[in-house]
Amino acid sequence: MFTPFQNYITRAANKYGISKELYAIKVCNNFREIVPEMFEKIPQAKDHITPAHYKNGTLTVNVPSPAWAQEVIMRKEKIIDEMNKKSGKKIIRNLFTQLRNY
């Protein structure tokens, strides 16, 4: 019988105590997937709004300028709702932006 590779990754992460880090990576990847949907009228958004890290229900995203930070903040509730909907549970409680020069 075939066992999906993801099952082995999850088991290994639990065994070596890195399951939180693996989960954070999954949350950040989910964010990358929803950015084009949230900013569909701004095609370059996916290049300027990137996940920085996830910890304890807070997702921090990198933006290159205050203008991009404002775009994210204006959509904050919608982003949180979409992220929670995508995961099937309430994983994001807060969203922060931080300025990063690219």
N, C-alpha and C positions, 0 to 999 in steps of 0.2 A: 504494500500500500504506500502511496505517495504522501509524504508529510511536507507541508509548505515550509520553506526556508525561514519565514518570519517566526515560526514557532521556535526554531532553534535560537534565533537572535534573542527573543524574549527570555527564554530559559537561561541563556548565557548571561544576559544582562542582570537577571535576578541573582544568579550564582555569584557574579563578581561585584555585586553592589552598585551597578551603574544604571539601574532601571529608571531613576529620576532623570538622568542625563539623556537617556534614550527617549523618554517621554517628551522632554523639552525640545529635542530635535524634531520629533513628530509635530509638535505644536507649531514650531517655526516653519516647517515645510507646509503645513496647512495654511499658515498666513500667506506664504508665497503664492499658494494656489488661489486664494480669494482676492488678492490685490487687484488683478485685472478685472474681476467682476465688480468690485467696489468702486473702482476708478475707471470705468469703461470709457468715459469721454476724455480721459487723459492717458493716452497709450504709453507715454514714457514713465508713468507712475511706477511700474514694476521695476524700473531701473533705479529709481530714486527712493523708494520706500522699501526698506528691507528689515527683516527681523533681527534684533540684536540678541535677546535672550528671553527666556521664560523661567519664572521662579515663583512658587507659592501663589499661583493664580494671577500673576501680573506679567503681561507681555510688554516688552520694551522694543520699540522699533527705531531704526536709524533713519534720519532724514537729512538732506544736505543744507536746508535753509529754514528759517522761520516760516516762510510761505508754505513749504511742504508740510511743516509741522501743523500749521493751521488747517490744511486740507485733511490731514489725518484726524485732528481733534474734532473737526466738524462732522466727521463720519464715525466717531468713536463708538457710540452706542450701536450703530448698525454693524460695525466690524466685530464688536464683542458678541452681539447676537448671532451673527453669521458663523463665527468661530465656534461658539457653543453648539449651534445647530449642527455644524459639520462633525463635531466630535460625539454628539448624542448626549452630552451632559455639560454641566456648567463648569468649564475648566478655566475660563477667563473671567476675572472679576474686575480687572482694571487694565488700562492701556496707557503707557507713557511713550513720549517721543524724546529722542536725544539727538542733538546735532552732531553730525559726522561729516568731515570733509572727505570726499571721494577722490 
